[in-house]
Amino acid sequence: MRANRARGWSACTFVIAVATVVLGTDSIGRAADPDALWKIVHDECVPDQRQNSDPAPCALVDQHEGDAKGYAVLKDIVGATQYLLIPTARVPGIESALLLAPDAPNYFADAWRELGFTERAEGFPLPRQAISLAINSAFGRSQNQLHIHIDCIRADIAATLQRQLGAIGDSWAPLPEPLAGHSYWAIRVLGDDLDRIDPFKLLADGVPGAREAMGKQTLVVVGAEFADGRPGFIILTDRANPATGDKAAGEELQDHLCAIAQTLHRSTPPEPGHSTVTPKGH
């Protein structure tokens, strides 16, 4: 089934309203029902797409590779530019063994392809350095359905990563500076997209102890341009530590107000051929 990509942005208010009613919010905009995201996608978005070719209340349902590898994109109730990529299969979170299977969908690659929703909400294409993808640990989330946050990176985090760019290599290592008060490990990967790199597997295979305790890990992917001019990504991970109160919630590195967008938009020309104001097709 091909995705419906003709969603009008006049429907955005409707999406937010439905999400607010179904999810309910607390002081940080999280859901009271831990299965709320799953219910929205499974009970509303997927049936609407199949029956009406309209993914409402989601912005997109893509199941062209089947339900087991499909995903939905939903406007988050927090911020103007934050979207969530959510599998159409039941996947509880980062701890799921399904994510490390040889034929597992690469949900991070899917999320990067759908960054056009965030760009369109902002109103113009964003430099890759402004975009981040984040999944929280099992200790730092309120929802029991995997979801990747697509939104802007915090300006102070971007500045720290820029300072440390030369120290981030091709293998996992502790980042010399803390991020949001927490100790992260970092690795760089090269490429315009994530089609050949699955951050879940990169984490499980590269960070000592991660495979055995994936539920304690958070993952954040930040677009980057390295000193040699090659595009790529900085991938970050932190591990939950109850003793210090670190819940490993990588979403803390994102800015749901997207303040960085204006600064980078003024100073960085668009990448050649890069225009994602209209969401991309497959």
C-alpha positions in Angstrom: 0.0 0.0 0.0 1.4 3.3 -1.0 1.4 6.2 1.5 -1.0 9.0 1.2 1.1 12.1 0.8 -1.5 14.6 -0.3 -2.4 15.7 3.2 -3.4 19.3 3.3 -1.9 21.4 6.1 -5.3 22.8 6.9 -5.8 19.5 8.7 -2.9 20.1 11.1 -5.1 21.7 13.8 -7.4 18.7 13.6 -4.5 16.3 14.1 -3.4 18.2 17.2 -6.9 18.4 18.6 -7.5 14.7 18.2 -4.1 13.8 19.7 -4.8 16.1 22.7 -8.2 14.5 23.3 -7.0 10.9 22.9 -3.7 11.3 24.7 -4.4 13.8 27.4 -1.4 15.8 28.7 0.5 16.3 31.9 3.0 19.1 32.6 5.4 18.0 29.9 2.8 17.1 27.4 3.0 13.3 27.8 0.2 10.8 27.7 -1.6 9.4 30.7 -2.4 6.2 28.8 0.9 4.3 28.0 -0.8 2.7 25.0 -2.3 5.9 23.6 0.1 6.1 20.6 -0.5 2.5 19.7 -4.3 3.0 19.9 -4.1 6.1 17.6 -2.0 4.3 15.0 -3.6 0.9 15.1 -7.2 1.8 15.7 -7.5 5.0 13.8 -4.7 5.9 11.4 -4.2 2.5 9.7 -7.9 1.7 9.3 -8.6 5.2 7.9 -5.8 4.8 5.4 -7.0 1.4 4.3 -10.7 2.3 4.1 -10.5 6.0 3.0 -7.0 6.5 1.7 -6.7 9.1 4.4 -4.4 8.5 7.4 -6.2 10.9 9.8 -5.5 11.7 12.6 -1.9 10.8 11.4 -0.2 12.9 8.8 1.0 9.7 7.0 0.6 5.9 7.0 3.2 4.0 4.9 2.7 0.3 4.6 4.1 -0.3 1.1 6.3 -3.0 2.6 3.5 -4.5 4.7 2.2 -4.0 8.2 5.3 -5.5 9.8 7.6 -2.9 8.3 5.2 0.0 8.0 5.0 3.2 10.0 2.9 6.2 10.6 3.9 9.8 11.1 1.9 11.7 13.8 2.1 15.4 14.8 3.1 15.5 18.4 1.0 17.7 20.7 4.1 19.5 21.9 5.6 22.2 19.7 4.9 23.3 16.2 7.5 21.2 14.4 7.7 18.0 16.3 6.5 14.8 14.6 6.6 11.2 15.7 7.5 8.2 13.6 5.6 5.1 14.9 5.7 1.5 13.6 2.4 0.0 12.5 3.6 -3.2 14.0 3.5 -3.7 17.8 7.0 -2.7 19.0 7.2 -1.6 22.6 10.4 0.4 22.5 14.2 0.4 22.1 14.4 -2.8 24.2 12.5 -4.8 21.6 14.6 -7.7 20.1 12.7 -7.2 16.9 14.8 -4.1 16.2 18.0 -6.2 16.1 16.7 -9.0 13.8 18.5 -9.3 10.4 15.5 -8.2 8.5 14.3 -5.5 10.9 13.0 -2.3 9.4 15.3 0.7 9.7 13.0 3.1 11.4 15.7 5.7 11.8 16.2 5.8 8.1 12.5 6.1 7.6 12.4 9.0 10.1 15.1 10.8 8.3 13.2 10.5 5.1 10.2 12.0 6.7 11.9 15.2 8.0 9.9 17.1 5.4 7.0 17.3 7.8 9.2 19.2 10.3 10.5 21.4 7.5 7.0 22.1 6.2 5.8 23.1 9.7 8.8 25.4 10.0 8.1 26.9 6.5 11.4 26.3 4.7 14.0 23.5 4.2 16.3 23.1 7.2 20.1 22.5 7.1 20.8 19.0 8.1 22.7 20.3 11.2 19.4 21.5 12.6 17.5 18.2 12.5 17.6 15.5 15.1 15.9 12.1 15.7 15.5 10.8 19.2 14.2 7.8 21.0 14.1 7.7 24.8 15.0 4.7 27.0 12.4 2.6 28.7 13.1 4.7 31.8 12.6 8.0 30.0 9.4 7.5 28.2 5.7 7.3 29.0 4.5 5.4 25.9 4.9 1.6 25.3 4.9 1.9 21.5 8.2 2.7 19.8 8.3 6.3 18.6 11.1 8.4 17.2 10.9 12.1 17.8 11.6 14.2 14.7 12.5 17.8 15.5 15.2 20.5 15.7 18.2 20.1 17.9 18.8 22.6 20.7 21.1 25.4 19.7 23.4 24.9 22.7 23.7 21.2 21.9 24.5 22.0 18.3 27.2 24.4 19.5 28.7 21.7 21.8 28.7 19.1 19.0 30.3 21.6 16.6 33.1 22.2 19.2 33.6 18.5 19.6 33.4 17.6 15.9 37.0 16.8 15.6 36.9 14.5 18.6 34.0 12.4 17.3 35.4 9.5 15.3 34.3 6.4 13.5 34.0 4.3 16.7 32.0 4.8 19.8 33.7 6.9 22.5 32.6 9.1 25.4 32.0 12.7 24.4 34.4 15.0 26.2 31.6 17.5 27.1 28.3 16.7 28.8 25.1 17.3 26.9 22.1 18.6 29.0 24.1 17.7 32.1 24.5 14.0 31.0 27.4 11.9 29.7 26.9 10.8 26.2 28.9 8.5 23.9 29.2 9.5 20.3 30.1 8.1 16.9 30.1 9.7 13.4 28.8 8.1 10.3 29.1 9.4 6.7 26.3 9.6 4.1 23.4 11.7 3.1 20.9 9.2 4.6 20.7 6.3 7.0 19.7 3.6 4.5 22.9 1.6 5.1 23.3 2.4 8.8 20.8 1.2 11.5 21.5 3.1 14.7 19.9 0.4 16.9 22.3 -2.2 15.6 25.2 0.2 15.6 24.5 0.8 19.3 24.0 -2.9 20.2 27.2 -4.0 18.3 29.5 -1.1 19.4 28.8 0.0 23.0 29.9 -2.4 25.7 26.9 -3.8 27.5 24.3 -2.2 25.3 23.0 -5.3 23.6 22.2 -6.9 26.9 20.4 -3.8 28.3 19.0 -1.9 25.3 16.1 -0.7 27.4 18.5 1.5 29.4 19.8 3.2 26.3 18.7 6.3 24.5 19.6 7.2 20.9 19.9 10.5 19.2 20.8 11.1 15.6 21.9 14.6 14.6 22.6 15.7 11.0 26.1 16.9 10.5 28.6 18.2 7.9 32.1 17.3 8.7 35.3 19.3 8.2 36.0 17.7 4.8 32.6 18.9 3.6 31.1 15.4 3.6 27.5 15.0 5.0 26.8 12.6 7.7 25.4 12.1 11.2 26.5 12.3 14.8 24.9 9.4 16.7 24.7 9.8 20.5 23.7 7.4 23.3 23.3 7.7 27.0 22.5 4.9 29.6 19.9 5.3 32.3 21.4 5.6 35.8 18.8 5.5 38.6 21.5 6.5 41.1 22.1 9.8 39.5 18.5 10.4 38.2 19.6 10.1 34.6 16.6 8.5 32.8 18.4 8.5 29.4 15.8 10.6 27.6 17.6 11.8 24.5 14.6 13.9 23.6 16.1 16.4 26.1 18.6 17.4 23.4 15.7 18.6 21.1 14.1 22.0 20.9 10.4 21.7 20.2 10.4 25.5 19.5 13.0 25.0 16.8 14.9 28.2 17.7 18.0 27.1 15.8 16.1 27.1 12.5 16.2 30.8 11.9 19.9 31.2 12.7 21.0 28.3 10.5 18.6 29.2 7.7 20.1 32.7 7.5 23.7 31.4 7.5 23.5 28.1 5.6 22.6 27.8 1.9 20.3 24.8 1.0 22.1 21.6 0.0 22.2 21.0 -3.7 18.9 19.3 -4.8 17.7 19.4 -1.2 14.1 20.7 -1.0 11.8 18.8 1.3 9.1 21.4 1.9 6.9 18.8 0.3 7.4 15.4 2.0 9.4 13.0 -0.1 8.0 9.9 -1.9 9.6 6.5 -1.8 
